[in-house]
Amino acid sequence: MNPKLHKSDGAVNTYLVKDEVHLEVFTKLVTYYVDFSEEDSSAECSCGLLQMRGILCRHILAVFRCNKIKFLPNIYILNRWRKDIKRRYTLIHSSYDAGEQRADSIRYSEMLNICYKMITIAVGSKEHTHDAKAKLYGIIDLYPTSQEPS
């Protein structure tokens, strides 16, 4: 797979990428078009794998290689793949957890129960909902977002 520059329109280059598609009995040569933006290193391919499934196709990767891009741009790195993301679901207790709960998980459950009670009351009227939202945003602003768990 060797991408060939088809046309250039400002910062966006369109490449032709020929690929062999293996069907049951025979092999078919298919041409895909990859639009590559030099500004932000973003790309779209006519095969549609990225748009439909969120997965980079080999045609886009070939164009990245052709443009000497050694690392994937951050827009293609999903949060679920990252190790440095704070995962909220780890705080939720489940029935298959061991008898011991982590301290942050207990605090999470306590706060969640309080919030459920407040929400149940606040949704009773527009005024209560508006007031509760304003107060919650105010409370959020009081606490730093990047603190270490204790």
KERO-174415 format. One record per atom (N, C-alpha, C, O): residue in three letters; x negated, y, z negated. Coordinates in steps of 0.05 Angstrom, whole numbers, padded with zeros to 5 digits, always signed. Each point is the difference from the previous one (the first is absolute). Layout:
REM KERO-174415
ALAXYZ ...
This chain:
REM KERO-174415
MET-00017-00023+00000 MET+00017+00023+00000 MET-00018+00025+00000 MET-00012+00006-00020 ASN+00010+00007+00042 ASN-00015+00024+00003 ASN+00019+00023+00007 ASN+00010+00001+00023 PRO-00004+00017-00041 PRO+00017+00023+00006 PRO-00012+00018+00021 PRO-00024+00005+00000 LYS+00041+00003+00019 LYS-00009+00018+00021 LYS+00016+00026-00003 LYS+00025-00001-00003 LEU-00039+00024+00004 LEU+00014+00026-00002 LEU+00018+00003+00024 LEU-00010+00000+00023 HIS+00036+00004-00028 HIS+00019+00003+00022 HIS+00004+00030+00006 HIS-00002+00009+00023 LYS+00008+00006-00044 LYS+00003+00029+00003 LYS-00006+00014-00026 LYS+00002-00012-00022 SER-00009+00038+00024 SER-00005+00016-00024 SER+00017+00025+00001 SER+00000+00014+00020 ASP+00015-00010-00042 ASP+00018+00023-00001 ASP-00007+00015-00026 ASP+00012-00005-00021 GLY-00031+00023+00022 GLY-00009+00014-00023 GLY-00015-00018-00019 GLY-00020-00013+00007 ALA+00030+00011-00032 ALA-00013-00017-00020 ALA+00010-00029+00001 ALA-00010-00017-00015 VAL+00030+00012+00032 VAL+00011-00027+00002 VAL-00010-00014+00025 VAL+00004+00010+00022 ASN-00016-00033-00026 ASN-00010-00016+00023 ASN+00017-00025+00002 ASN+00007-00012-00020 THR+00000+00005+00045 THR+00015-00024+00005 THR-00018-00021+00012 THR-00014+00005+00020 TYR+00013-00028-00033 TYR-00017-00022+00009 TYR+00017-00023+00011 TYR+00022-00005-00009 LEU-00033-00008+00029 LEU+00012-00025+00010 LEU-00016-00023-00013 LEU-00024-00001+00001 VAL+00039-00017-00013 VAL-00012-00023-00012 VAL+00012-00025+00012 VAL+00024-00005-00003 LYS-00040-00011+00017 LYS+00010-00024+00013 LYS-00004-00023-00020 LYS-00021-00003-00012 ASP+00042-00013+00009 ASP-00001-00022-00019 ASP+00013-00025+00013 ASP+00018+00002+00016 GLU-00029-00025-00024 GLU+00012-00025+00010 GLU+00021-00010-00020 GLU-00006-00002-00024 VAL+00029-00003+00034 VAL+00022-00011-00016 VAL+00003-00029+00008 VAL+00006-00006+00023 HIS-00009-00012-00042 HIS+00002-00028+00006 HIS+00029-00009-00005 HIS+00011+00001-00022 LEU+00002-00010+00043 LEU+00026-00011-00001 LEU-00002-00031-00001 LEU-00022-00010+00000 GLU+00044-00004+00001 GLU-00001-00029-00002 GLU-00019-00013+00019 GLU-00017-00015-00008 VAL+00020+00021+00034 VAL-00016-00015+00020 VAL-00021+00017+00012 VAL-00021-00010+00009 PHE+00025+00036-00008 PHE-00019+00017+00015 PHE-00009+00024-00017 PHE+00012+00006-00021 THR-00031+00009+00031 THR-00010+00024-00012 THR+00007+00024+00017 THR-00003-00001+00025 LYS+00013+00022-00037 LYS+00009+00023+00015 LYS-00017+00024-00009 LYS-00005+00004-00023 LEU-00003+00013+00042 LEU-00016+00024-00005 LEU+00020+00023-00004 LEU+00015+00006+00018 VAL-00015+00006-00041 VAL+00018+00022-00007 VAL-00016+00025-00006 VAL-00021-00001-00012 THR+00030+00024+00022 THR-00013+00026-00005 THR+00016+00016-00020 THR+00024+00004+00003 TYR-00038+00004-00024 TYR+00012+00017-00021 TYR-00012+00028+00002 TYR-00023+00003+00008 TYR+00039+00016-00017 TYR-00009+00028-00001 TYR-00003+00008-00029 TYR+00018-00003-00016 VAL-00041+00014+00009 VAL-00006+00009-00027 VAL-00005+00030+00001 VAL-00019+00009+00013 ASP+00035+00007-00027 ASP-00004+00028-00002 ASP-00017+00005-00026 ASP+00008-00008-00021 PHE-00031+00020+00025 PHE-00018+00005-00023 PHE-00005+00030-00003 PHE-00008+00013+00019 SER+00012-00003-00043 SER-00004+00028-00007 SER-00028+00002-00013 SER-00005-00012-00021 GLU-00012+00028+00033 GLU-00026+00005-00011 GLU+00000+00017-00025 GLU-00018-00002-00017 GLU+00039+00019+00014 GLU+00002+00018-00023 GLU+00002-00015-00026 GLU-00015+00005-00019 ASP+00034-00024+00017 ASP+00004-00014-00025 ASP-00005-00030+00002 ASP+00007-00015-00018 SER-00018+00006+00040 SER-00006-00029+00005 SER+00025-00017-00002 SER-00001-00023-00010 SER+00024+00034+00019 SER+00025-00016-00001 SER+00004-00012+00028 SER-00010+00011+00020 ALA+00025-00033-00019 ALA+00004-00013+00025 ALA+00028-00013+00001 ALA+00011-00007-00021 GLU-00001+00004+00045 GLU+00025-00015+00005 GLU-00003-00018+00024 GLU-00014+00008+00019 CYS+00025-00031-00021 CYS-00003-00020+00022 CYS+00027-00007+00012 CYS+00020-00001-00014 SER-00020-00004+00040 SER+00025-00008+00013 SER+00010-00027-00008 SER+00023-00007+00006 CYS-00040-00010-00019 CYS+00010-00026-00009 CYS+00020+00003-00023 CYS+00016-00018-00004 GLY-00017+00040-00010 GLY+00020+00006-00021 GLY-00004-00013-00027 GLY+00016+00003-00017 LEU-00038-00018+00014 LEU-00004-00014-00026 LEU-00003+00019-00023 LEU+00011-00005-00022 LEU-00024+00027+00026 LEU-00004+00020-00022 LEU+00027+00013-00006 LEU+00007+00003-00024 GLN+00008+00005+00044 GLN+00026+00013-00005 GLN+00021-00018-00012 GLN+00015+00008-00017 MET-00016-00034+00025 MET+00021-00018-00009 MET-00007-00014-00027 MET+00018-00004-00016 ARG-00043-00002+00013 ARG-00008-00016-00024 ARG-00020+00014-00018 ARG-00006-00009-00022 GLY-00004+00032+00031 GLY-00020+00014-00017 GLY-00027-00013+00000 GLY-00016+00006-00018 ILE+00010-00023+00038 ILE-00025-00014+00001 ILE-00016+00010+00024 ILE+00011+00002+00022 LEU-00036+00004-00026 LEU-00017+00009+00022 LEU-00005-00024+00019 LEU-00007-00022-00009 CYS+00011+00027+00034 CYS-00004-00021+00020 CYS-00029+00000+00009 CYS-00015+00019-00005 ARG+00007-00041+00018 ARG-00028-00001+00009 ARG-00006+00019+00022 ARG-00024+00007+00005 HIS+00044+00003+00009 HIS-00004+00020+00021 HIS-00009+00026-00012 HIS-00019+00013+00011 ILE+00032-00005-00033 ILE-00008+00025-00014 ILE-00028-00004-00012 ILE-00016+00019+00002 LEU+00011-00042-00013 LEU-00027-00005-00012 LEU-00021+00001+00021 LEU-00023+00009-00005 ALA+00029-00018+00029 ALA-00020+00001+00022 ALA-00005+00029+00008 ALA-00023+00007+00006 VAL+00043+00010-00006 VAL-00003+00028+00006 VAL-00016+00014-00022 VAL-00017+00017+00005 PHE+00022-00025-00031 PHE-00016+00011-00022 PHE-00030-00008+00004 PHE-00017+00017-00003 ARG+00012-00042+00010 ARG-00027-00009+00005 ARG-00013+00016+00022 ARG-00023+00008-00001 CYS+00038-00004+00023 CYS-00009+00015+00023 CYS-00008+00029-00007 CYS-00019+00011+00011 ASN+00034+00001-00031 ASN-00005+00027-00009 ASN-00019+00001-00024 ASN-00003+00021-00013 LYS-00009-00043+00007 LYS-00020-00002-00022 LYS+00011+00008-00027 LYS-00013+00012-00016 ILE+00038-00020+00011 ILE+00012+00004-00026 ILE-00006-00024-00017 ILE+00009-00022+00006 LYS-00025+00025-00027 LYS-00010-00022-00016 LYS+00019-00007-00022 LYS+00001-00024-00009 PHE+00015+00043-00001 PHE+00018-00005-00022 PHE+00028+00008+00008 PHE+00004+00019+00015 LEU+00016-00034-00024 LEU+00028+00006+00006 LEU+00008+00026-00012 LEU-00007+00005-00023 PRO+00021+00012+00038 PRO+00010+00025-00012 PRO+00019-00006-00023 PRO+00014-00021+00001 ASN-00013+00038-00021 ASN+00017-00005-00023 ASN+00030-00004+00006 ASN+00014-00013-00015 ILE-00005+00025+00037 ILE+00029-00003+00006 ILE+00007-00029+00006 ILE+00024-00007-00001 TYR-00044-00010+00006 TYR+00006-00028+00006 TYR-00005-00018-00024 TYR+00005-00025+00002 ILE-00014+00036-00024 ILE-00004-00016-00024 ILE+00025+00002-00018 ILE+00006+00021-00010 LEU+00008-00043+00008 LEU+00025-00001-00016 LEU-00007+00000-00029 LEU-00019-00012-00009 ASN+00036+00025-00007 ASN-00004+00000-00029 ASN-00002-00027-00012 ASN-00015-00005-00019 ARG+00031-00014+00029 ARG+00000-00027-00011 ARG-00026-00014+00003 ARG-00005-00021-00012 TRP-00013+00031+00030 TRP-00026-00012+00004 TRP-00021+00011-00017 TRP-00022-00011-00002 ARG+00028+00033-00012 ARG-00021+00015-00015 ARG-00002-00010-00028 ARG+00020-00008-00012 LYS-00044+00007+00001 LYS-00004-00008-00027 LYS+00003+00023-00020 LYS+00004-00005-00024 ASP-00006+00029+00033 ASP+00000+00023-00018 ASP+00028+00012-00004 ASP+00003+00022-00011 ILE+00018-00036+00020 ILE+00027+00010-00003 ILE+00012-00010-00026 ILE-00003-00024-00007 LYS+00016+00042-00008 LYS+00014-00008-00024 LYS+00026-00014+00008 LYS+00017+00012+00012 ARG-00015-00037-00020 ARG+00023-00016+00008 ARG+00021+00001-00022 ARG-00005-00009-00022 ARG+00028+00020+00028 ARG+00021+00002-00020 ARG+00012-00026-00008 ARG+00008-00004-00023 TYR-00006-00015+00042 TYR+00013-00025-00006 TYR-00014-00017-00021 TYR+00011-00018-00012 THR-00037+00024+00006 THR-00014-00015-00020 THR+00010+00007-00028 THR-00006-00014-00019 LEU+00020+00036+00016 LEU+00011+00008-00026 LEU+00027-00012-00006 LEU+00009+00001-00023 ILE+00003-00013+00043 ILE+00027-00011-00004 ILE-00002-00029-00011 ILE-00014-00017+00011 HIS+00028+00013-00033 HIS+00000-00026-00013 HIS+00017-00020+00016 HIS+00022+00008+00010 SER-00031-00032-00007 SER+00016-00021+00013 SER+00002-00024-00018 SER-00016-00003-00019 SER+00035-00014+00025 SER+00005-00023-00018 SER-00022-00021+00001 SER-00003-00015-00019 TYR-00014+00015+00039 TYR-00021-00020+00001 TYR-00026+00011-00012 TYR-00021-00014+00000 ASP+00021+00039-00011 ASP-00023+00010-00014 ASP-00004-00015-00026 ASP+00019-00011-00011 ALA-00044+00009+00002 ALA-00006-00012-00025 ALA+00014+00016-00022 ALA+00009+00022+00004 GLY-00007-00034-00028 GLY+00014+00013-00022 GLY-00012+00028-00007 GLY+00015+00017-00010 GLU-00040-00013+00015 GLU-00013+00025-00006 GLU+00005+00020+00022 GLU-00002-00007+00024 GLN+00009+00032-00032 GLN+00003+00021+00020 GLN-00022+00020-00005 GLN-00008+00005-00022 ARG-00001+00007+00044 ARG-00020+00021-00003 ARG+00013+00025-00012 ARG+00024+00004+00003 ALA-00040+00012-00017 ALA+00011+00024-00013 ALA+00012+00019+00020 ALA+00021+00012-00005 ASP-00034-00008+00028 ASP+00011+00018+00020 ASP+00026-00010+00012 ASP+00017+00015+00008 SER-00014-00042-00006 SER+00025-00012+00010 SER+00023+00005-00020 SER+00022+00005+00008 ILE-00028-00007-00034 ILE+00020+00005-00020 ILE+00009+00029+00001 ILE+00024+00006-00001 ARG-00044+00013+00003 ARG+00007+00028+00001 ARG+00017+00006+00025 ARG+00019+00016-00001 TYR-00026-00029+00023 TYR+00015+00004+00025 TYR+00029-00009-00003 TYR+00018+00015+00008 SER-00014-00038-00020 SER+00028-00010-00005 SER+00015+00019-00018 SER+00024+00006+00005 GLU-00037+00004-00026 GLU+00014+00019-00018 GLU+00008+00025+00014 GLU+00023+00010-00003 MET-00041+00001+00019 MET+00006+00025+00015 MET+00022-00005+00020 MET+00017+00017+00004 LEU-00018-00040+00009 LEU+00020-00006+00020 LEU+00027-00002-00012 LEU+00020+00010+00012 ASN-00017-00022-00036 ASN+00026-00002-00013 ASN+00011+00027-00007 ASN+00023+00005+00003 ILE-00041+00013-00013 ILE+00009+00027-00006 ILE+00010+00014+00025 ILE+00020+00013+00000 CYS-00035-00016+00022 CYS+00007+00013+00025 CYS+00027-00010+00011 CYS+00016+00015+00010 TYR-00012-00042-00013 TYR+00025-00011+00009 TYR+00024+00012-00015 TYR+00020+00007+00012 LYS-00023-00004-00038 LYS+00021+00013-00016 LYS+00005+00028+00009 LYS+00023+00009+00003 MET-00045+00007+00000 MET+00003+00027+00009 MET+00013+00002+00027 MET+00017+00017+00005 ILE-00025-00034+00014 ILE+00011+00001+00027 ILE+00030-00006-00001 ILE+00016+00013+00014 THR-00008-00033-00030 THR+00028-00008-00001 THR+00017+00024-00009 THR+00022+00004+00009 ILE-00032+00011-00028 ILE+00015+00024-00010 ILE-00002+00022+00021 ILE+00021+00013+00005 ALA-00044-00008+00006 ALA-00004+00024+00017 ALA+00015-00001+00026 ALA+00008+00020+00011 VAL-00003-00044+00000 VAL+00014-00002+00026 VAL+00029+00006-00002 VAL+00015+00000+00020 GLY-00005+00005-00045 GLY+00028+00005-00004 GLY+00009+00026+00013 GLY+00024+00004+00006 SER-00042+00015-00003 SER+00007+00026+00013 SER-00024+00011+00015 SER-00023-00007-00005 LYS+00030+00025+00024 LYS-00021+00013+00015 LYS-00019+00016-00018 LYS-00024+00001+00004 GLU+00037+00014-00023 GLU-00016+00017-00017 GLU-00020-00016-00017 GLU-00023+00007-00003 HIS+00033-00029-00009 HIS-00017-00017-00016 HIS-00023-00012+00017 HIS-00023-00001-00009 THR+00030-00007+00033 THR-00020-00012+00018 THR-00022+00021+00007 THR-00024-00006-00002 HIS+00033+00030+00009 HIS-00019+00021+00007 HIS-00018+00007-00024 HIS-00024+00003+00003 ASP+00037+00000-00026 ASP-00015+00006-00025 ASP-00020-00022-00007 ASP-00023+00006-00007 ALA+00032-00031+00009 ALA-00018-00022-00007 ALA-00024-00002+00019 ALA-00023-00004-00008 LYS+00028+00009+00034 LYS-00022-00001+00019 LYS-00020+00022-00005 LYS-00024-00005+00001 ALA+00034+00029-00007 ALA-00018+00022-00006 ALA-00017-00005-00024 ALA-00024+00005-00001 LYS+00036-00016-00020 LYS-00014-00007-00024 LYS-00021-00022+00004 LYS-00022+00001-00011 LEU+00030-00021+00027 LEU-00019-00022+00005 LEU-00024+00010+00016 LEU-00023-00008-00006 TYR+00028+00025+00026 TYR-00023+00011+00015 TYR-00018+00017-00019 TYR-00024+00000+00003 GLY+00037+00014-00021 GLY-00016+00016-00020 GLY-00017-00018-00018 GLY-00023+00007-00006 ILE+00035-00029-00002 ILE-00015-00019-00017 ILE-00023-00012+00016 ILE-00023-00003-00011 ILE+00027-00004+00036 ILE-00021-00012+00017 ILE-00023+00019+00002 ILE-00023-00008-00001 ASP+00029+00034+00004 ASP-00022+00020+00002 ASP-00016+00003-00025 ASP-00023+00010+00001 LEU+00033-00019-00024 LEU-00014+00002-00026 LEU-00023-00020-00002 LEU-00019+00004-00015 TYR+00021-00027+00029 TYR-00019-00021-00003 TYR-00019-00002+00024 TYR+00009+00002+00023 PRO-00035-00007-00028 PRO-00018-00004+00022 PRO+00006-00026+00014 PRO+00007-00020-00012 THR-00011+00020+00038 THR+00007-00024+00016 THR-00023-00020+00001 THR+00005-00024+00005 SER-00030+00032-00010 SER-00022-00018+00003 SER-00013-00006-00028 SER-00023+00007-00005 GLN+00038-00019-00012 GLN-00011-00008-00025 GLN-00004-00030-00002 GLN+00015-00015+00012 GLU-00034+00007-00027 GLU-00006-00028-00003 GLU+00020-00013-00018 GLU+00008+00012-00020 PRO+00001-00037+00026 PRO+00019-00013-00018 PRO-00013-00007-00027 PRO-00024-00005-00002 SER+00041+00006-00018 SER-00010-00006-00027 SER+00017-00021-00014 SER-00005-00007-00022 
